[in-house]
Amino acid sequence: MTRIALTIPVFLAAVGAGGALRIGEEFLLLPEGPGRDVQASPDAAYGSERYLAVWREGWHGLGGRSRIYAARVSPAGKVLDAAGIEVAPCSRGVQERPRVAFAAGVFLVVWQDLRNGRDYDVLAARVSAGGKMLDRQPLAVAVAPRTQALPEVASDGRGFLVVWQGLRDGEAAYRGFAVPVRADGKVGATVETGAAPQPKIAWGGKCYLAAYGADGVVTVLLDRQGKPINPSKWGHRVVRRHRPAIFSLSDAGGTGWLVVAHRSRPDPWGWGGPGAMRAAFVGPDGKLVNQNAVKEPAGVREKLPCWLDIGRDKKPGATWPWGASASVWTGKHSLVVWQRHHLCGEKKTNFVNCDLVAARVAEFRPIDEAGIDLAAGEAEEQDPALAGDGAGGALCVYRKQQGRVSRIAGRILSDR
């Protein structure tokens, strides 16, 4: 049995409204990994009194040989697997975009895999709480002809549900699919969810909510087997149309789900904007609570109640929220981390020096109005992912890019 070191994490001062959100010091997951200074696509989950962080190790482009790695992290921020864990060794192809969830004593890691050299499949492998790989060969989640990609996974505490986007027959448009996976590794029957690309999924106490970035963000409720509960050809829109729709989805403590998505990029003509990182709250019945997430007033220039961050000044040094975000339930609030860029260039529309900002959210309203700097160094800090222990503690992992070198870093957060 692996025991967790009972060290006390060192927290930085980060006081917001309604108390303090404490942010721990930064640490690296695997400083000298086999990926030759290329690490990306982090994710994390919590279970059995520890976190499991996963990421891509190595280049995944033409001629690349990227692999999926993992490492356990204690609640105090101690990396328990100094050499990392290679999740599914393979002699050819690339593996990328890992996602992870925890249920019934095991972590399930899913990823998109190109080992066949033709198209992507969705594969999975289980990791024990002690860091042992439980599957000699990856679990075949989606290996039909043509591409299956962008998998996401969530847990109801007993088993898992995996969603992805895939192509069928001669069709050119992606469809949404889901499949249950038991904690013992048995893969169930595939179900078509009816929604479209870029899936996300989260458990909500009684059912799952799947969200898709199709012309904005649309959602559909799914049962434990992945079958749609409130089927709709196009889903139910919860965030106003905007492309690309980069967003995050999380359970809000059994009271519903939080969807966080960006708004406009800055443009040189002044037509778009202001930029915003905005929140939508979906109730347990699948209905949107704050309608201004889809009915934003035309020409609005001020921060709306559901906007976590705003960017409106197009001048050098001004900040603009855009891109990836992450959210998780801490046991008290929803905790959100998002990207905040600085502007540069002649037209003041280019992004530089991306930072990460955090805020606690009550339903869809930010508690920490100005946001709290989580990672704001000279490096580009991007692609945040969050896992929570449900009792106020959380792990944030993210990509830290400096020049050509990218590392996966982490920080322990406390909302106790």
N, C-alpha and C positions, 0 to 999 in steps of 0.2 A: 504493500500500500504506500503510495506516495503522499507525503505530508507537506502541507503548505507552510512555508517559512512565515513566522509571526513577526515580521518586521513592520515598523510603522512607516508609511510613506511620507515623504516630505512634500508638503503642499505649498504652492505659491499663493500669495494673497490675490483673491479675485472675488471681491464683494459686489453683489448686485442687490437689487431691490428685494425686500422680503427675506433677508438673510444672505448667507454667503454660499456661492458655488465655488468649491475649492478645487484647484487644478494642480495636479502633481507635476513633478519634474519630468522632462522628456527622457525616454530611453529608447534604444534601438533593439529590434527583435532579433536580427542576425547581422551584425556589423560586417562580417566577411563571408557572405554566402557564395554559393557556386555559380550564381548568375552573372558574375563579372560586372558588378556594380549596377545591375539593373534589377530592381524590385518594384512591383506595382500591384494594383488591384487588391487592396487589403479588405478583410472582413473579420468579424469576431463574434463569438457567442459565449455565454456563461452557463456553467453547470457543474455540480459536484464541487463547489467551493473553489473553482478556478475558471479562468477564461481560456479559450482556444482562439488564437489569431491565425489566419491563413492569408497567403498572398502568392503572387506569381514571381518566380525566381528565374531571371534570364530573359533574353530577347525573344519575342514571339512573332516577329515578321518573317519575311522570306529568308530561308536558310537558318532560322532560329531553332533553338531547342529549349524552350522554356518548360519549367516544371512547377508543380504545386507544392508549396512548403507550408508547414504549420509549426507553431510553438505554443506551449502552455504558459500562462502568465498568472502569478498569484494575485490575490486582491490587493497586495501591497505594491505591485508593480515589479516583482522579481520574475525574470524570464527563467522558466524551469527547464527548458530544452535548449542549451547553449549552442548545440550544433544543428538545431532545427529538426523537423521530422519530414522526410520526403513522403508525400501522401500516396503516390502511385507511380513508382519508377517505370520508365518506358524508354526504349532504345531509339525511338524515332518520333517525328511529329512535334507538335507543340500542344501544351496544355495552358489554359488561361482562364481568367475571371472566376476564381473560386468564391464560393459562398458557403456558410456554415450555420448549423442550428444544433440544439441539444435536446434530447428526449430520453427518458428511461435509462439514464446512466451512460449514454454514448453520444458522441458528436457525429453528425453526418456532414461530410464535405462534398459539395457538388461543383462541377466545373464543365466548361466546354472543351472538347478534345478533338484534335485533328490528326491523330495517329494513323488513320486510314489513308491519309494523303489526298482525299477527295472532297469531303465535306465534314462539317462539325457534328459530333454526337455529344449527348449529355451523359456523363459518367459520374459515379459517386463512390465514396469509400467511408467506412466508419473508423473513428478513432476513440479508444477508451479514455476514461478520465485519467488514467495513468500514463497516457501518451503512447499506447501500443496500437499499431495498425491491426484491424480486425478482419480485413478482407485482402486475401492474396491477390485476387484479380478484382478490378473495379466492378461495381454494380452497374449493369446496363439499364440506365433510366430511360433514355430515348436514343435508339440506334437505328431508326428506320432510314430508308433511302432519303437522300437530300439532307439539307441542313437542319439541325436542331441546336439552338444557341441561346445565350443570355439566360442561363438558369438562375433561379432564386429558390430558397428553401426556408420554411418556417416549421414550427413545432407546436402541437397542442399539449405537450408534456408526455404523451404516450407514444406518438409516432410523428412522422414528418409528411409534409406535402411539398412537392417540387413542382414549380411552374417554369415554362420556357416558351420561346417562340419558334415555330417551325414551318417548313414548306411541305406541301403535299403535291404529289403527282406533277403535273406541268404548271401548277399555279405560280404566279410571281409575287403574290401578296402573302405576308406571314399570317398565320393563325396562332391563337393562344392554346396551350395545352397544360394539363396537370396530371400528376400521378402520385398516389400515396406510397410511402416507403416505411415499412415497419422497422422498429428498433433492432430486430434480428436480421435485417438486411433484405427481407423479401420485398420485391417491387410489385406493386399492384397493377391494375388496369389503367391504361391511359384514357383520359377524358378531355374532350375539346371544350374549352371554357367559353368560346364565342367572342372573346375580346381579342385584341391585336398585339402590337409589339411592345418591347421593353418592359417585361413584367416585373412586378414586385408583389410580395405576399406577406401577410402578418396574421397571426392568430388573435382573436378578440374575445375569448372566453367561451363562446358557444359555436362560432364558425370562423372561417377565414375570410379576409377581404383581399381580393386580388386587384391590383391597380395596374393600368397600362398607359404608356405614353403615346397614345394615338390621338393626334390633333388636340393637344391638351392632355389632361389626365382623366381617364374614365375608370370606373370600378365595377366589380361584380362580387357578390357574396358566394362563397363556395363551402360545401359541407366537407367533412373529414376525408371523403373520397375524391374531392375535387369537382364534384358535380355542382353546376350553378344553381343557386337557390332563387335568385331573382334574375332569370335570364333576360338579356336584351341584346339585340344584334350588334348595337354599337356601344353597349355599356351605359353607365350612368355618369355624366360629366360632373366632376367635382372641382376642376380647375379650368379656367377659361383657356381657350385654344392659344397655343403658342408652340412654335417649333424651333429647335428641338425641345421636347419636354423632358428635362432632366429633373428627377424628383426622388424623394425618399418616402417610405411608408413605415409606420410603426403602430403597435397596439398602444392604447392610452389607458392602461390599467383596467381593462374590461368594460370601460364606459364608451368605447368607440375606437376610432382610429384617427391618427394624425397624418396628413399628407403635406409635405413641404416641397415647394417647387419654385424655380426662379421665374423672373419676368423678362423684360426686354434687355438686350444688349444695348450699349450706347451707339448712336449712329451720328454721322457727321452732319446730317440735315436737320436734326431735331425732331423728326417725326415720331420716333419711338421714345419710350421712357415715361416716367422715371423707371429706373431699374428697381427691382425689389426681390427679396426672398419672402415668400408669402406662405401662409398656412391655411389649410382647409380641414375642418373637423367633420368626420363621418360618424353618425350615431350607430348604435348597435343594430338598428333596422336597415342600415345601408344608405340612409338618407343624409344629405348634406345639411349641416347645421347653419353655417354662415354663408348665406347666399351671395354675399359680395365677393366670394372667391371666384364666382363665374359671372357676376354682374358688376364688374368694376365700373365706376362712373367714368365717362369719357373725359379725357383731358385732366384727370386728377393729378395734382402735383404734391400733395401732402401724404404723409404716412397714414394708411388705413388701419383699422383695428387688427386686421389679420396679417399685416406686413411686419415681419420680424426685423427687416433691414431695408434701407432705401438708398438709392444712388441717383442723383439728379444733376450734380455739378460736373460739367464736362470741361475740366481743367486739370493741368498736371498735378499729380499728387492726390486728387480726389479719389474716393473709394466707390466701388460699384459691386454689389453682390451678384454672383452669377455662377452657375454650374452646380457641381455635386453638393449634396447635403446628406446628413444622417440624423436619425432621431431614435430615441429609446425611452421607455418608461422607467423612472428611477425608483418607483414606489411612492413618490410624493407628487412629482410633476413629470411632464414630458420634457426631455432634454434634447435640444437640437444643436447641431454643429453644421456650419455652412462655410462656403468660400467667399472671401471678400478681396477683390482685386484692387490694385491701384492703377490709375490711368496715366498714359504717357503718349508721346507721339505728336506730330504736327496737328492732327485733327482731334487729339485728346480722346481717341476711341480705342486705343490699343491697351491691352492688359499687361501688367507687369507686377511682380512681387505679390503673389497670392498668399493671403493669410487665412487662418481659420478662426472663426468667431463662434462662441457658444451662448446660449440663452435657455433659461427654463420657460416653459410655456404652460399656461393654464387653459385647457381646451384649445382655442386657436389664438389666444392673446399672449404676447410676450410678457414675462415678469421682469426680465432684465432688459429694459427698454433700449439701451444703447448697445447691448451685446457685450460680451466679455472676451478679451483676447485669449485664445487658447494656444495658438502657435503663431507668432508674428515675428519671425526672424528674417534674416537676409535671404534664406532659401525660399523656394516655392513650396508651400505646404498645401497639399491638395488631396482630394479623394478620401474624405473622412468616412469612417465606419464606427459604429457604437455597439457595445454590448453592456447590459445592465444586470446587476445581481438582485434587483427588486427591493433592495433595502437601503437605497441611497448611493450605492457605489456603482461606478461604470468605468469601462475601458474605452478610450478613443484611440484607434489606430489610423494612420494616415501615411501618404507618400510624401517624402521630403526630397525635393529635387534641387541639386546644386551643380550647375554645369551639366555634364553628362552622367553624373553619378546620382542615382536615386536609391533611397533606403526607406524601409518601413519603420516608422517610429510610433511610439505609444505614450500615452499619459493616463494616469488614474485620476478620475474625477469623483468628487464627493458632494452629494446633495443631502447630507444627514443633518 
